[in-house]
């Protein structure tokens, strides 16, 4: 394996927030990652344009979280709620980032998810909550858009924070898995956890070869990981391994098993935070 180059380092982290529970967890995770990697944190509060338009319809209703009662909600109320949520997120970001000594910026974007293009292209890592205000486990539209358009480095957070420790990284010898291994080594070096390398292959002989290759590269960096062999891919098997390890899972997008829509199945089924590396 060759040394990681500039694009293998994390210097700018983008976290998309909307005040939903998953995005709050994503914010905490992004701040922790920025602290450990000494990266700049850029927070982007998304005000979806369709929410503003929703208030113009006569059937628009708001259901009280505690009372479960319905009431009419208009465009003005929606704008005020959006502003209040944005101020809350900014205050939280300022407090947490200052405590972590992380350099940060905060911007509000009004429009569609696709308008994130410029911010996403300039980031080394994108951190997102898996779902928004819907409360469903399945991924939201923002996550699906980012994974489709910007698959290079995307960390998807569910109900559990994506702490860099411990880490489970899948390795199959492909270029993307080498970059995933390099990223895992960089993250684990700045934490007190341990690294597990899942060797993904079809045969025991190939698994031995890949394990030796990964071990030699990591040992030169004074890292002694654990190894697990994955002799046949399945979402259930990877999920079970990740749940056992209770870890941050790093998956290379280049492996054959993650082509087409398989990546969406992984996000929908995984309990742990998942970081994709192109």
ABEGO torsion letter per residue (X at the ends): XBBBBAAABBABBBBBBAGBAAAAAAAAAAAAAAAAAGBBBBBBBBBBAAAAAAAABAABBBBBAAAGBBBBBBAAAAAAAAAAAAAAAAAAAAAAAAAAGBBBBBBBBBEBAAAAAAAAAABABBBBBABBAAGBABBBAAAAAAAAABAABBBBBBABBBBAOBBBBBBAGBAAAAAAAAAAAAAAAABABBBBBBBBBABAAAAAAAAAAAAAAAAAAGBBBBBBBBABBBAAAAAAAAAAAGBBBBBBAABAAABEAAAAAAAAABABBBBBBX
